[in-house]
Amino acid sequence: MKKITYEEHIKELLKKKAVREEYEKLLPEYELVKSIIKQRLRQKMTQGDIALKAGIPQSTVSRIERLTHGLPKLATLKKIADALEAKLVIKLEPKNAFGRYIIETKDKKPLAVKEAKKYYRKLSSTVKRKK
C-alpha cells in the first residue's frame, strides 16, 4: 500500500465534484475562523481574553473557533473584531470567485483571505506520488 501525504489525500478527494462543492461551500466559514484564531494568536490573546474584552462568554469564543454551532451573529463578530482591535469586513463576490469573510487589522492588512485561493490551487495542481 502506498503512503500518501495529507495534501495528496485532499487533492484526491477534491477530484470528486460533490466533495469539491461541499469544500467550497464551507470555505468562507473556515476562513473566518482561521482569521479570528490567527489574529488572536498574533496578539498573544487567549479565548478568555477576547471574551472578557468582548463581553461574551469564553465558551462562545470556543464554539465560534470550532464552528460547532454554525456561524455567529454579526453583532458577536463585531464584538470579537473590536476585542481584537480589528476591522470586520464582509462582502459578497460573484460565485466564480472565492467568496470570503475577511478580518483586517486596523492597519488594513488582511490576515488570511488570499491563502485560501493559493491553498486550493496547490491542492488542485498535479502531485506526483512516490512509488
C-alpha positions in Angstrom: 0.0 0.0 0.0 1.3 3.4 -1.0 1.7 6.1 1.7 0.3 9.4 0.7 0.6 12.8 2.3 -2.4 14.7 3.7 -2.2 17.2 0.8 -2.3 14.3 -1.7 -5.3 12.8 0.1 -7.1 16.2 -0.1 -6.3 16.5 -3.7 -7.7 13.1 -4.5 -10.9 13.9 -2.5 -11.3 17.2 -4.3 -11.4 15.5 -7.7 -14.9 14.3 -6.7 -17.4 17.0 -7.7 -19.6 16.5 -4.7 -16.7 16.8 -2.3 -15.3 19.8 -4.1 -18.7 21.6 -4.0 -19.1 21.0 -0.2 -15.5 22.1 0.4 -16.2 25.4 -1.5 -19.4 25.9 0.4 -17.6 25.7 3.8 -14.5 27.7 2.8 -15.9 31.1 3.9 -16.7 29.8 7.4 -13.3 28.2 7.8 -11.5 31.3 6.5 -13.4 33.4 9.0 -12.5 31.2 11.9 -8.9 30.9 10.7 -8.6 34.7 10.6 -10.0 35.1 14.1 -7.6 32.5 15.5 -4.6 33.9 13.6 -5.3 37.4 14.9 -5.9 36.2 18.4 -2.6 34.3 18.4 -0.8 37.2 16.7 -1.8 39.3 19.7 -1.0 36.6 22.2 -4.5 36.6 23.5 -6.5 33.6 24.9 -10.1 32.9 24.2 -10.8 34.2 27.7 -9.0 37.5 26.9 -11.2 38.0 23.9 -14.3 37.0 25.8 -13.5 39.5 28.6 -12.9 42.4 26.2 -15.9 41.5 24.1 -18.3 40.9 27.0 -19.2 37.4 25.9 -18.7 34.0 27.5 -15.4 32.2 26.7 -17.5 29.2 25.6 -19.0 31.4 22.9 -15.5 32.2 21.6 -14.6 28.5 21.7 -17.8 27.5 19.8 -17.1 30.1 17.1 -13.5 28.9 16.7 -14.7 25.3 16.4 -17.7 26.1 14.3 -19.8 23.7 16.4 -23.0 25.9 16.3 -22.8 27.4 12.9 -21.9 31.0 12.2 -22.2 33.5 15.0 -24.5 36.6 14.8 -23.0 39.7 13.1 -23.2 41.5 16.4 -21.0 38.9 18.1 -18.5 39.1 15.2 -18.3 42.8 15.7 -17.6 42.4 19.4 -14.8 39.9 18.6 -13.3 42.2 16.0 -13.4 45.1 18.5 -11.8 42.9 21.1 -9.0 42.0 18.6 -8.7 45.7 17.6 -9.6 44.5 14.1 -11.9 45.7 11.4 -14.7 43.3 10.3 -15.1 43.2 6.5 -17.9 41.2 5.0 -18.5 41.3 1.3 -20.3 39.4 -1.5 -18.4 38.3 -4.6 -19.5 36.6 -7.8 -19.9 32.8 -7.5 -17.0 32.2 -9.8 -14.7 34.0 -7.3 -13.9 32.8 -3.8 -16.5 34.3 -1.5 -14.8 35.1 1.8 -15.2 36.9 5.1 -12.2 39.0 6.0 -10.9 40.3 9.2 -8.4 43.1 8.7 -6.2 44.7 11.3 -6.6 48.5 11.8 -3.5 49.0 9.6 -5.6 47.4 6.7 -3.5 44.3 6.3 -5.8 41.2 5.5 -5.0 38.3 7.7 -5.9 35.1 5.9 -8.0 35.6 2.8 -5.7 35.1 -0.1 -4.2 32.0 1.5 -7.4 30.0 0.7 -7.0 30.7 -3.0 -3.4 29.7 -3.0 -4.1 26.6 -0.9 -6.9 25.5 -3.2 -4.7 25.9 -6.3 -1.9 24.0 -4.6 -4.3 21.1 -3.9 -5.6 21.2 -7.5 -2.2 21.0 -9.1 -0.7 17.8 -10.2 1.0 15.9 -7.4 3.4 13.1 -8.2 3.1 10.1 -5.9 6.1 8.2 -4.6 6.0 4.6 -5.8 
